[in-house]
């Protein structure tokens, strides 16, 4: 019988510092969450806003996990590998999402800079793709219907 009951593998597994039956230190849940969110953010970054939101969450959780792991010596050989991977995936996902949503963000800035008062013609002239033209038609729906009564609503 060991003289120190806290030194047994069973008690180390019970307090969450070691994986049961493996003898290896357990990763903090926040580090795993950062890695999973980073991967999800990278996959959904092509949708724009979803990747941006998940990427920001992954970065926040990764930084929190790295702060929690600072100074720990019982976390294994590579304790920061998971949070660093989550951080990298989150940053890449944020970059991709910003590039994907750039035209929408630029349109919003232009809209705010002009005071938001544009006619249908101005809006259609500034539209760079079909998605932005659809937004113009939707924003100026009454003018569009009056000018093109035979067209189908946008």
N, C-alpha and C positions, 0 to 999 in steps of 0.2 A: 504494500500500500504506500503510495507516494506521500511524503510529508506535506506537500503543498497541493491541495485539491484544485487550485486554479491552474496548475501546470498540466493537467491531464488533457488529452486531445478532445475528449467529450465536452469539457467545459469551454475549451477554446472555440469549438464549433457552436456551442450554445450562445456565446456572446457575440457571434457574427464576425469574428476576426479570421476564421479559418473555414474552408469548405469542408463539410462533413465527409470523413473517410478519405480525403485526399492528402491532407497535411499541407495543402497550399493555402496561402492567405486569400480571403474572399475579396472580390472587388466591391467597392461601395456602390450602392444602387444608383446614386446620382451619376456616377461615371458611366454605368451601363445605359442609363437613360439618355445621357448626352450623346453617346455613340449611336444609339438607335434613332434618336431624333435627327442627328446629323445625316444618317443614311436616308431616312424618310424625306428630309429636306432636299437632299440631292436628287432623289427620284422625282419629287414634286416641284422642283425648281423651274421646270419647263412650263408649268402652269402660271407662274408669276407670283401672285400674292401668297398662295399656299406655301411655296418654297421659301419666300421671304419670311413669313411668320414662323415656320418650323426652323428655319436657319437661325433666326434670332434666338429662339428658345434653346436650340442646341448650343449656341455660343454662350448664352447665359449659364446653362447647366454645366457646360465644360469648364468655364471659369470658376464656378462654385466648387466643382469636383477637384480642380487643381488647387484651389485655396484650401480645401479640406485635407488634401493629401500632403500639403506642405509640411515638412518636418516629420512625417511618419516613416518609420524604419521597418515596420512589420507588414508593409503592404506588398511585399514580394519583390522580384527582381526588376520588373518594369511597371511600377504602379501608375505611371502617368501616360502609358501608351493609349489606353482607352479614351480618357478625356482629351488628349491631344488629337487623336483621330476624329473624335466628335467635333472638336473645335475647327479642325481643318475642313471637314465635310460641311460644317455649318457656314464657314466663311465662303467656301466655293459656291454653295447653294445661294447665299445672299448675292454674290456677284452675278451668277447666272440669272437669278430672278430680277435683279435691277436691269440687266441688259434686255431681258424679255419685256419688261414693263416700261422701258425707257420712253417709248412713244406716248404711252398713256400719261406718264409723269410729265413729259415735256408739254403735252397738250394741256394738262392741268395748270402748269406754270404759265403758259401763254394765256390761258383763259383768265387767270388771276391778274396777270400783268395788264391786260386790256380792260380790266374792270368787268369782264364777263359779258360785255355787250358786243355781240357780233351778229351780223345778219347771216342768213342761210348761205348767201353767195360767198361771204368772207370765210365762213367755216368750211365750206366745200373746197375753196381754193387752197386753204391751209392744210386740208386733210391729206395725209401722205399714203394712206392705204384704204382699203374697203371698210375695215373696221371703224376707222375714224370718220369716214363718210356716213356710215350707219349711225354713229353717235351724233353727227351734225343733223341728220334727218330727224332723229329722236328729240334733240334739243329744240329744234325749230319746227315741230310737228304741225302747228297751225299754218305757218307760212308755207310749208311743204305741201300740205293738203290743198291750200288755196291755189297754189301755182300749178300743181300736177294732180288734178282731181281724178284722172283716170288711172293713176298709178296705185299700186298696192301699198298699203302703209308699211313703213320700214320696220 
